[in-house]
């Protein structure tokens, strides 16, 4: 979908924790009763959103590296299929997606911090350095070595918001 944006328009975006839902009636109220003050609007949005604590708990458990999806489901006291249904319903993604994302982000942050790639690959659950390199290339579009020299990509590893590697919400203020 393409949206026409008038010249000089100012856009404000909000980043939610995965699994956060903004109920349709609340969204409609926000659209009809807009404020010029983004700080006031974010307070209204924060009051309207709903976050399923089971999703937060599941994502936190998945982020503990290098735990398999089956082990995560067992630790949560649910079947793998139940975990999959929960995350797909609330995030649109599978537990495997979140596990891979947590692992590659942890690896990328460590590479940027200067850790040895060979040791790092094993530590975050890759079978070898080549396996880690392929994952970094798949997710970020560059090799781990080139990632270090790409501030446009490395900045994304440390932006405020939901941190998939720790499963925590980081304040933006």
RAVEN-V731020 format. One record per residue. RES is the residue in three letters. PHI is phi as a letter, one per 30 degrees, with the letter a starting at -180 (* if undefined). OMEGA is omega in whole degrees, 0 to 359 (* if undefined). D_CENTER is the distance of its C-alpha to the mean C-alpha in Angstrom with 1 decimal. Layout:
RES_PHI_OMEGA_D_CENTER + RES_PHI_OMEGA_D_CENTER
//
This chain:
UNK_*_177_23.5 + UNK_c_179_24.9 + UNK_c_175_25.4 + UNK_d_180_28.3 + UNK_c_181_27.6 + UNK_d_178_30.8 + UNK_d_180_31.5 + UNK_i_179_30.8 + UNK_d_178_28.2 + UNK_c_181_25.5 + UNK_c_177_22.0 + UNK_b_179_19.6 + UNK_c_179_16.0 + UNK_b_181_13.8 + UNK_c_182_10.0 + UNK_c_171_9.3 + UNK_d_177_7.5 + UNK_e_180_6.5 + UNK_j_178_10.1 + UNK_d_179_11.8 + UNK_b_174_14.9 + UNK_c_183_17.5 + UNK_e_184_20.7 + UNK_e_179_22.8 + UNK_d_179_25.8 + UNK_d_178_23.8 + UNK_d_179_22.4 + UNK_d_177_26.0 + UNK_d_180_27.3 + UNK_d_181_25.0 + UNK_d_183_26.0 + UNK_d_184_29.7 + UNK_b_184_29.8 + UNK_d_176_28.0 + UNK_c_176_28.4 + UNK_d_184_28.8 + UNK_c_180_27.1 + UNK_e_179_23.3 + UNK_d_177_23.3 + UNK_d_180_25.2 + UNK_d_181_23.1 + UNK_d_177_19.9 + UNK_d_179_21.9 + UNK_d_178_23.0 + UNK_d_181_19.5 + UNK_d_178_18.3 + UNK_d_185_21.5 + UNK_c_185_20.9 + UNK_d_179_17.4 + UNK_b_178_17.2 + UNK_b_179_14.6 + UNK_d_182_15.6 + UNK_d_176_15.8 + UNK_d_179_15.9 + UNK_d_179_12.4 + UNK_e_179_11.3 + UNK_d_180_13.8 + UNK_d_180_12.8 + UNK_d_177_9.2 + UNK_d_179_10.9 + UNK_d_179_13.6 + UNK_d_183_11.7 + UNK_d_178_10.2 + UNK_d_186_13.9 + UNK_d_341_15.0 + UNK_c_181_17.0 + UNK_c_179_17.4 + UNK_d_179_17.9 + UNK_d_179_16.7 + UNK_d_178_20.3 + UNK_d_178_20.5 + UNK_d_179_17.4 + UNK_e_179_19.1 + UNK_d_179_22.3 + UNK_d_179_21.1 + UNK_d_179_19.8 + UNK_i_178_23.2 + UNK_b_176_22.2 + UNK_d_177_22.8 + UNK_e_181_20.3 + UNK_d_178_21.1 + UNK_d_177_20.5 + UNK_d_180_17.0 + UNK_d_179_16.4 + UNK_d_180_18.0 + UNK_d_183_16.0 + UNK_d_178_12.5 + UNK_d_182_14.0 + UNK_d_187_15.7 + UNK_c_182_13.0 + UNK_b_183_9.9 + UNK_i_182_12.0 + UNK_b_181_10.6 + UNK_d_175_12.5 + UNK_e_179_12.1 + UNK_d_177_12.9 + UNK_e_183_10.1 + UNK_d_178_7.6 + UNK_d_179_10.4 + UNK_d_179_10.8 + UNK_d_179_7.4 + UNK_d_182_7.9 + UNK_d_183_11.5 + UNK_d_177_11.5 + UNK_d_178_9.4 + UNK_d_179_11.9 + UNK_d_182_14.7 + UNK_d_178_14.1 + UNK_d_180_14.1 + UNK_d_177_17.2 + UNK_d_180_18.8 + UNK_d_180_18.5 + UNK_d_175_20.0 + UNK_j_179_22.9 + UNK_d_177_22.7 + UNK_d_184_24.8 + UNK_d_181_23.0 + UNK_d_179_25.3 + UNK_d_183_24.7 + UNK_d_182_21.0 + UNK_e_180_20.6 + UNK_d_184_22.4 + UNK_d_181_20.7 + UNK_c_171_17.2 + UNK_j_175_18.7 + UNK_d_182_19.8 + UNK_d_177_23.4 + UNK_a_183_24.4 + UNK_d_180_23.7 + UNK_d_178_24.1 + UNK_d_178_21.5 + UNK_d_180_18.9 + UNK_d_178_20.2 + UNK_d_179_19.9 + UNK_d_179_16.2 + UNK_d_179_15.6 + UNK_d_181_17.8 + UNK_d_184_16.2 + UNK_d_186_12.6 + UNK_c_177_14.0 + UNK_i_178_17.5 + UNK_b_177_19.5 + UNK_d_177_20.8 + UNK_e_180_19.7 + UNK_d_179_22.9 + UNK_d_179_22.3 + UNK_e_181_18.7 + UNK_e_184_20.5 + UNK_c_181_22.5 + UNK_c_181_19.9 + UNK_e_178_18.9 + UNK_d_178_17.2 + UNK_d_184_14.6 + UNK_d_177_14.7 + UNK_d_180_14.2 + UNK_d_180_10.6 + UNK_d_186_10.0 + UNK_b_181_11.4 + UNK_d_176_10.6 + UNK_d_179_10.7 + UNK_k_181_8.2 + UNK_d_179_5.5 + UNK_c_184_5.8 + UNK_d_181_4.5 + UNK_d_180_8.1 + UNK_c_181_9.9 + UNK_i_184_8.4 + UNK_c_173_9.8 + UNK_d_180_9.8 + UNK_c_181_11.4 + UNK_d_177_14.2 + UNK_c_181_14.6 + UNK_b_*_18.4
//
